[in-house]
Amino acid sequence: MENVSDEEKLESIQAFQSTIRKSENALTNLTQKGNNTTLIKKRLNDLYVGLAMLEKAWNQAAHHYTKEEVAEARNVLMGLFPSLENSYNKSKAGSPQKTLLRRRIKAFERAVQVMDDICT
C-alpha cells in the first residue's frame, strides 16, 4: 500500500464512517416506510468490511470477515466508483460536496487496494 499520512488515514476512516452513518439512516427510513431494504443492507455490510480493512491495515485492528466476504465487498465498492465520479464531476468546484466526494473516492480506492492485497 502507498505511503499514507496520518491525516489522510483519518480522512479516509472518517469518510467511511460518514458513509456508513448515512446508509444506516437511509436503512432506518426505508424500513419505516416499508420499502425494500435488501440493497442498502448489502451495501452497508460492504461498507463495514471496507472500513475494517482500512483499520486492519493502518491500526492492526482485528476483523472477522472471510476472504470471500472481502472479495465480495471489494466488488461492490468498485461498482460504486462510476456514480461517485459522476457526482464528483457534476459538483461545484470548491464546494463542501466536492471535497466530501473526493475524500470518499480516495477512501474507497485505499480500501480496495487493501482488499486486493488480502484477496490475492
N, CA and C atoms as a LAMMPS dump frame, in Angstrom:
ITEM: TIMESTEP
0
ITEM: NUMBER OF ATOMS
360
ITEM: BOX BOUNDS ff ff ff
-5.0000000000000000e+02 5.0000000000000000e+02
-5.0000000000000000e+02 5.0000000000000000e+02
-5.0000000000000000e+02 5.0000000000000000e+02
ITEM: ATOMS id mol type element x y z
1 1 1 N 0.843 -1.181 0
2 1 2 C 0 0 0
3 1 3 C 0.884 1.238 0
4 2 1 N 0.395 2.26 -0.672
5 2 2 C 1.122 3.525 -0.744
6 2 3 C 1.35 4.103 0.647
7 3 1 N 2.321 5 0.741
8 3 2 C 2.581 5.681 1.997
9 3 3 C 1.488 6.72 2.214
10 4 1 N 0.761 6.613 3.298
11 4 2 C -0.377 7.48 3.568
12 4 3 C -0.116 8.219 4.878
13 5 1 N -0.284 9.532 4.854
14 5 2 C -0.066 10.321 6.067
15 5 3 C -1.154 10.026 7.092
16 6 1 N -0.875 10.361 8.344
17 6 2 C -1.867 10.157 9.401
18 6 3 C -3.132 10.958 9.124
19 7 1 N -2.974 12.156 8.575
20 7 2 C -4.136 12.99 8.242
21 7 3 C -4.995 12.325 7.163
22 8 1 N -4.355 11.769 6.14
23 8 2 C -5.087 11.081 5.076
24 8 3 C -5.766 9.816 5.597
25 9 1 N -5.108 9.122 6.506
26 9 2 C -5.716 7.932 7.117
27 9 3 C -6.982 8.335 7.867
28 10 1 N -6.884 9.391 8.665
29 10 2 C -8.031 9.865 9.427
30 10 3 C -9.163 10.291 8.503
31 11 1 N -8.838 11.019 7.431
32 11 2 C -9.858 11.442 6.467
33 11 3 C -10.538 10.244 5.82
34 12 1 N -9.769 9.222 5.493
35 12 2 C -10.341 8.029 4.862
36 12 3 C -11.274 7.292 5.822
37 13 1 N -10.84 7.135 7.054
38 13 2 C -11.679 6.449 8.042
39 13 3 C -12.948 7.262 8.298
40 14 1 N -12.807 8.582 8.403
41 14 2 C -13.976 9.436 8.614
42 14 3 C -14.923 9.398 7.415
43 15 1 N -14.37 9.302 6.205
44 15 2 C -15.209 9.215 5.004
45 15 3 C -16.054 7.942 5.047
46 16 1 N -15.439 6.834 5.452
47 16 2 C -16.198 5.587 5.584
48 16 3 C -17.25 5.703 6.676
49 17 1 N -16.868 6.254 7.819
50 17 2 C -17.813 6.387 8.928
51 17 3 C -19.003 7.258 8.53
52 18 1 N -18.747 8.325 7.796
53 18 2 C -19.817 9.21 7.336
54 18 3 C -20.752 8.475 6.378
55 19 1 N -20.178 7.732 5.461
56 19 2 C -20.979 6.978 4.502
57 19 3 C -21.811 5.918 5.217
58 20 1 N -21.222 5.282 6.215
59 20 2 C -21.941 4.274 6.993
60 20 3 C -23.107 4.916 7.741
61 21 1 N -22.869 6.057 8.38
62 21 2 C -23.954 6.751 9.101
63 21 3 C -25.095 7.103 8.165
64 22 1 N -24.762 7.63 6.988
65 22 2 C -25.792 7.997 6.014
66 22 3 C -26.562 6.766 5.549
67 23 1 N -25.864 5.678 5.357
68 23 2 C -26.513 4.438 4.928
69 23 3 C -27.394 3.866 6.039
70 24 1 N -26.928 3.945 7.279
71 24 2 C -27.745 3.474 8.4
72 24 3 C -29.025 4.301 8.521
73 25 1 N -28.903 5.615 8.336
74 25 2 C -30.093 6.474 8.371
75 25 3 C -31.044 6.144 7.226
76 26 1 N -30.49 5.905 6.05
77 26 2 C -31.32 5.54 4.898
78 26 3 C -32.033 4.212 5.159
79 27 1 N -31.329 3.265 5.756
80 27 2 C -31.93 1.97 6.084
81 27 3 C -33.085 2.154 7.073
82 28 1 N -32.892 2.97 8.072
83 28 2 C -33.957 3.236 9.052
84 28 3 C -35.174 3.833 8.36
85 29 1 N -34.947 4.832 7.505
86 29 2 C -36.05 5.483 6.798
87 29 3 C -36.78 4.519 5.867
88 30 1 N -36.028 3.708 5.139
89 30 2 C -36.646 2.741 4.224
90 30 3 C -37.442 1.693 4.998
91 31 1 N -36.907 1.267 6.124
92 31 2 C -37.593 0.274 6.942
93 31 3 C -38.903 0.833 7.48
94 32 1 N -38.872 2.075 7.958
95 32 2 C -40.086 2.708 8.49
96 32 3 C -41.161 2.863 7.42
97 33 1 N -40.726 3.088 6.188
98 33 2 C -41.681 3.254 5.088
99 33 3 C -42.128 1.925 4.506
100 34 1 N -41.511 0.835 4.95
101 34 2 C -41.882 -0.476 4.443
102 34 3 C -41.293 -0.787 3.076
103 35 1 N -40.265 -0.044 2.679
104 35 2 C -39.631 -0.269 1.373
105 35 3 C -38.644 -1.432 1.43
106 36 1 N -38.264 -1.902 0.264
107 36 2 C -37.285 -2.973 0.158
108 36 3 C -35.93 -2.461 0.647
109 37 1 N -35.299 -3.21 1.541
110 37 2 C -34.031 -2.776 2.135
111 37 3 C -32.861 -3.694 1.789
112 38 1 N -33.072 -4.627 0.898
113 38 2 C -32.045 -5.617 0.587
114 38 3 C -30.755 -4.958 0.091
115 39 1 N -30.861 -4.056 -0.863
116 39 2 C -29.676 -3.422 -1.44
117 39 3 C -28.929 -2.595 -0.409
118 40 1 N -29.641 -1.793 0.362
119 40 2 C -28.969 -0.932 1.335
120 40 3 C -28.309 -1.754 2.436
121 41 1 N -28.934 -2.869 2.842
122 41 2 C -28.321 -3.744 3.846
123 41 3 C -27.027 -4.341 3.319
124 42 1 N -27.063 -4.785 2.087
125 42 2 C -25.877 -5.382 1.459
126 42 3 C -24.763 -4.35 1.339
127 43 1 N -25.112 -3.176 0.853
128 43 2 C -24.12 -2.119 0.67
129 43 3 C -23.547 -1.681 2.022
130 44 1 N -24.389 -1.603 3.031
131 44 2 C -23.949 -1.213 4.364
132 44 3 C -22.946 -2.225 4.912
133 45 1 N -23.233 -3.507 4.736
134 45 2 C -22.297 -4.537 5.169
135 45 3 C -20.96 -4.397 4.452
136 46 1 N -21.001 -4.11 3.166
137 46 2 C -19.765 -3.958 2.398
138 46 3 C -18.977 -2.723 2.846
139 47 1 N -19.681 -1.685 3.28
140 47 2 C -19.005 -0.511 3.835
141 47 3 C -18.318 -0.856 5.153
142 48 1 N -18.989 -1.66 5.976
143 48 2 C -18.366 -2.124 7.22
144 48 3 C -17.074 -2.894 6.926
145 49 1 N -17.122 -3.742 5.912
146 49 2 C -15.943 -4.523 5.527
147 49 3 C -14.828 -3.585 5.073
148 50 1 N -15.162 -2.608 4.231
149 50 2 C -14.154 -1.663 3.75
150 50 3 C -13.494 -0.908 4.882
151 51 1 N -14.287 -0.434 5.818
152 51 2 C -13.736 0.271 6.976
153 51 3 C -12.84 -0.656 7.794
154 52 1 N -13.288 -1.878 7.995
155 52 2 C -12.49 -2.849 8.76
156 52 3 C -11.151 -3.113 8.085
157 53 1 N -11.136 -3.134 6.763
158 53 2 C -9.879 -3.387 6.051
159 53 3 C -8.892 -2.236 6.248
160 54 1 N -9.388 -1.002 6.217
161 54 2 C -8.501 0.141 6.468
162 54 3 C -7.986 0.106 7.903
163 55 1 N -8.872 -0.191 8.842
164 55 2 C -8.449 -0.239 10.24
165 55 3 C -7.467 -1.381 10.495
166 56 1 N -7.619 -2.468 9.755
167 56 2 C -6.662 -3.572 9.862
168 56 3 C -5.301 -3.148 9.327
169 57 1 N -5.301 -2.513 8.164
170 57 2 C -4.048 -2.122 7.524
171 57 3 C -3.302 -1.051 8.318
172 58 1 N -4.031 -0.103 8.868
173 58 2 C -3.387 1.042 9.5
174 58 3 C -3.296 0.941 11.014
175 59 1 N -4.222 0.243 11.648
176 59 2 C -4.258 0.194 13.111
177 59 3 C -4.125 -1.223 13.65
178 60 1 N -3.847 -2.176 12.768
179 60 2 C -3.722 -3.588 13.124
180 60 3 C -4.953 -4.092 13.886
181 61 1 N -6.113 -3.545 13.555
182 61 2 C -7.367 -3.97 14.188
183 61 3 C -7.8 -5.314 13.614
184 62 1 N -8.271 -6.168 14.489
185 62 2 C -8.757 -7.483 14.055
186 62 3 C -10.109 -7.333 13.366
187 63 1 N -10.418 -8.282 12.499
188 63 2 C -11.732 -8.322 11.862
189 63 3 C -12.163 -9.774 11.739
190 64 1 N -13.443 -9.974 11.506
191 64 2 C -13.992 -11.334 11.446
192 64 3 C -14.452 -11.726 10.045
193 65 1 N -14.063 -10.967 9.037
194 65 2 C -14.549 -11.219 7.68
195 65 3 C -13.702 -12.274 6.979
196 66 1 N -14.385 -13.112 6.196
197 66 2 C -13.691 -14.139 5.42
198 66 3 C -13.132 -13.519 4.144
199 67 1 N -12.255 -14.253 3.517
200 67 2 C -11.677 -13.802 2.255
201 67 3 C -12.774 -13.595 1.202
202 68 1 N -13.778 -14.456 1.223
203 68 2 C -14.889 -14.349 0.27
204 68 3 C -15.708 -13.085 0.528
205 69 1 N -15.96 -12.776 1.798
206 69 2 C -16.694 -11.554 2.133
207 69 3 C -15.909 -10.31 1.715
208 70 1 N -14.606 -10.358 1.9
209 70 2 C -13.756 -9.234 1.498
210 70 3 C -13.797 -9.067 -0.017
211 71 1 N -13.703 -10.162 -0.752
212 71 2 C -13.738 -10.1 -2.216
213 71 3 C -15.081 -9.557 -2.707
214 72 1 N -16.151 -9.984 -2.082
215 72 2 C -17.478 -9.511 -2.474
216 72 3 C -17.627 -8.011 -2.179
217 73 1 N -17.178 -7.596 -1.02
218 73 2 C -17.252 -6.173 -0.653
219 73 3 C -16.399 -5.33 -1.601
220 74 1 N -15.262 -5.859 -1.978
221 74 2 C -14.386 -5.163 -2.932
222 74 3 C -15.129 -4.899 -4.236
223 75 1 N -15.826 -5.911 -4.732
224 75 2 C -16.562 -5.757 -5.987
225 75 3 C -17.669 -4.721 -5.872
226 76 1 N -18.346 -4.693 -4.735
227 76 2 C -19.403 -3.705 -4.531
228 76 3 C -18.812 -2.298 -4.49
229 77 1 N -17.723 -2.123 -3.741
230 77 2 C -17.089 -0.799 -3.675
231 77 3 C -16.608 -0.359 -5.055
232 78 1 N -16.038 -1.277 -5.808
233 78 2 C -15.596 -0.949 -7.176
234 78 3 C -16.78 -0.494 -8.026
235 79 1 N -17.927 -1.115 -7.815
236 79 2 C -19.122 -0.767 -8.571
237 79 3 C -19.674 0.609 -8.239
238 80 1 N -19.273 1.165 -7.112
239 80 2 C -19.745 2.491 -6.718
240 80 3 C -18.932 3.627 -7.351
241 81 1 N -17.75 3.317 -7.855
242 81 2 C -16.885 4.367 -8.41
243 81 3 C -17.525 5.176 -9.537
244 82 1 N -18.185 4.556 -10.502
245 82 2 C -18.764 5.37 -11.583
246 82 3 C -19.757 6.429 -11.084
247 83 1 N -20.626 6.063 -10.141
248 83 2 C -21.601 7.043 -9.66
249 83 3 C -20.923 8.104 -8.788
250 84 1 N -19.93 7.705 -7.998
251 84 2 C -19.196 8.682 -7.196
252 84 3 C -18.451 9.679 -8.091
253 85 1 N -17.799 9.163 -9.119
254 85 2 C -17.049 10.035 -10.026
255 85 3 C -17.988 10.934 -10.819
256 86 1 N -19.139 10.427 -11.197
257 86 2 C -20.132 11.234 -11.901
258 86 3 C -20.613 12.377 -11.011
259 87 1 N -20.928 12.074 -9.773
260 87 2 C -21.359 13.105 -8.824
261 87 3 C -20.242 14.112 -8.584
262 88 1 N -19.02 13.617 -8.474
263 88 2 C -17.862 14.496 -8.269
264 88 3 C -17.718 15.473 -9.437
265 89 1 N -17.828 14.946 -10.654
266 89 2 C -17.676 15.796 -11.841
267 89 3 C -18.791 16.825 -11.965
268 90 1 N -19.961 16.519 -11.442
269 90 2 C -21.097 17.442 -11.516
270 90 3 C -21.093 18.481 -10.391
271 91 1 N -20.359 18.204 -9.32
272 91 2 C -20.394 19.115 -8.174
273 91 3 C -19.556 20.362 -8.452
274 92 1 N -19.942 21.431 -7.776
275 92 2 C -19.336 22.742 -7.977
276 92 3 C -17.921 22.774 -7.398
277 93 1 N -16.992 23.354 -8.152
278 93 2 C -15.604 23.464 -7.714
279 93 3 C -15.53 24.204 -6.381
280 94 1 N -14.75 23.651 -5.454
281 94 2 C -14.556 24.278 -4.162
282 94 3 C -15.682 24.058 -3.166
283 95 1 N -16.716 23.334 -3.562
284 95 2 C -17.862 23.115 -2.672
285 95 3 C -17.534 22.028 -1.642
286 96 1 N -18.212 22.076 -0.485
287 96 2 C -18.025 21.008 0.502
288 96 3 C -18.382 19.633 -0.069
289 97 1 N -19.388 19.589 -0.941
290 97 2 C -19.793 18.325 -1.558
291 97 3 C -18.655 17.73 -2.381
292 98 1 N -17.949 18.573 -3.125
293 98 2 C -16.844 18.096 -3.951
294 98 3 C -15.72 17.549 -3.064
295 99 1 N -15.44 18.238 -1.962
296 99 2 C -14.419 17.784 -1.022
297 99 3 C -14.812 16.438 -0.42
298 100 1 N -16.062 16.319 0.01
299 100 2 C -16.561 15.071 0.584
300 100 3 C -16.424 13.924 -0.416
301 101 1 N -16.834 14.17 -1.646
302 101 2 C -16.767 13.123 -2.672
303 101 3 C -15.317 12.742 -2.989
304 102 1 N -14.421 13.736 -3.042
305 102 2 C -13.009 13.443 -3.315
306 102 3 C -12.442 12.544 -2.213
307 103 1 N -12.769 12.865 -0.96
308 103 2 C -12.28 12.057 0.166
309 103 3 C -12.892 10.668 0.157
310 104 1 N -14.172 10.587 -0.178
311 104 2 C -14.849 9.292 -0.221
312 104 3 C -14.238 8.415 -1.316
313 105 1 N -14.013 8.983 -2.485
314 105 2 C -13.409 8.22 -3.581
315 105 3 C -12.038 7.715 -3.174
316 106 1 N -11.232 8.589 -2.577
317 106 2 C -9.879 8.203 -2.157
318 106 3 C -9.94 7.11 -1.086
319 107 1 N -10.877 7.236 -0.148
320 107 2 C -11.028 6.225 0.898
321 107 3 C -11.396 4.871 0.297
322 108 1 N -12.332 4.88 -0.641
323 108 2 C -12.745 3.632 -1.284
324 108 3 C -11.586 3.035 -2.074
325 109 1 N -10.812 3.881 -2.759
326 109 2 C -9.655 3.384 -3.511
327 109 3 C -8.657 2.708 -2.573
328 110 1 N -8.414 3.325 -1.432
329 110 2 C -7.468 2.746 -0.468
330 110 3 C -7.991 1.434 0.092
331 111 1 N -9.281 1.384 0.39
332 111 2 C -9.867 0.141 0.906
333 111 3 C -9.765 -0.974 -0.14
334 112 1 N -10.055 -0.649 -1.378
335 112 2 C -9.967 -1.641 -2.454
336 112 3 C -8.524 -2.132 -2.597
337 113 1 N -7.573 -1.233 -2.453
338 113 2 C -6.16 -1.628 -2.539
339 113 3 C -5.815 -2.628 -1.426
340 114 1 N -6.262 -2.366 -0.216
341 114 2 C -6.023 -3.293 0.893
342 114 3 C -6.723 -4.619 0.611
343 115 1 N -7.951 -4.557 0.098
344 115 2 C -8.708 -5.772 -0.216
345 115 3 C -7.991 -6.578 -1.301
346 116 1 N -7.418 -5.887 -2.29
347 116 2 C -6.661 -6.586 -3.327
348 116 3 C -5.508 -7.359 -2.722
349 117 1 N -4.815 -6.735 -1.761
350 117 2 C -3.692 -7.394 -1.104
351 117 3 C -4.14 -8.632 -0.336
352 118 1 N -5.329 -8.559 0.26
353 118 2 C -5.85 -9.691 1.044
354 118 3 C -6.332 -10.82 0.142
355 119 1 N -6.967 -10.442 -0.966
356 119 2 C -7.613 -11.447 -1.837
357 119 3 C -6.658 -12.115 -2.817
358 120 1 N -5.467 -11.585 -2.943
359 120 2 C -4.524 -12.196 -3.914
360 120 3 C -3.441 -12.967 -3.218
